[in-house]
Amino acid sequence: MMKHADVKKLTYVSAVATLGAVGLMVASIVFPKPALLVFAMSVGQGLGTLSLATYLLAIALDLQSGGGLIERVEEDVGEIKSDTAHE
């Protein structure tokens, strides 16, 4: 069973891979050299695919475990509302 921390790690990996892919694409536009373009398009596509796959896996595993992330967010929002009501 996946834990909340494991889903967060997968989401973090997805975000880092996305930023890497975007960085490569921006570098290929700013510095339009043929070798950099080929590298950015190849590696950037790989990183983009990896980020999509890890993000979808994180969603599927969270839903399979009962949507623990959703419950935690709802609890946190409830605590915030009750804290602001007491002030």
N, C-alpha and C positions, 0 to 999 in steps of 0.2 A: 504494500500500500504506500502510495506516495504521500510524503508529508508536505506541510505548508512550505517548509524551507526548500525542499527539492523543487517545487513548482516555482518558487521565487528565483532559484538558481537558473532554471531553464529560461525564465523570462529575462533574466539578466544577460545570459549568453545570447539570447535573441536580440536584445537591444545593442549589445556590443558588436555583434556581427552586422547588424543593420548600419550602425555608424561607420564601421569599416568599409562596407560596400559603398555607402554614400560618399565617404572620403575619397575612395578610389575614383568614383565617377566624377567628382568635382575636380580632382587632380588631372584627370584626362581632359577635362574641358579647359581648365586654366593653362595647362602645359600640353598642348596638342602634339605630342611626339608619337610617331607610329608604334614604337615598342610599348610606350606607356598606355596607349589606347588599347592595344591588344591585351596587355596585362590587366588593365582595369576592367575590360569587358569580360574577360575569362574569370579572373579571380573575384571580381565584383558580383558576377552572376552566381558564382558558387557560394559566396558569403550571403547573398540575398536569399538564395534557396535554403541555405542552412538556417538563416534567421526565421524564415517562414515555417520551416519544418519544426524547429524547436518551440516556436510560439504556439503552433497548433497542437503539438504534443503536450505542452503545459496546460492548455485549455482542456484538452481531452482528459488528461489525468486529474485535473482539478474537478471536472464534472463527474468523473468516475468515482472519485472519493467522496462525493456528496456535496461538492461545491463549498468546501471549507472556506475559501477566500471570501465568498459572498457573505457567508454567515459572520465572519470576523468583521467585515466592513459594516454590516448592519449593526453589530454590537457596538463598534466604535462610534458610529453615528448616534446610536441611542445614548451612549455615555456622554457624548458632547452635548446633545440636546438637554439631558438632565443636569449637566454641569452649568450650562448657561441659564437654565430655568431657576436654579438655586441662587444665582447671583443677583 
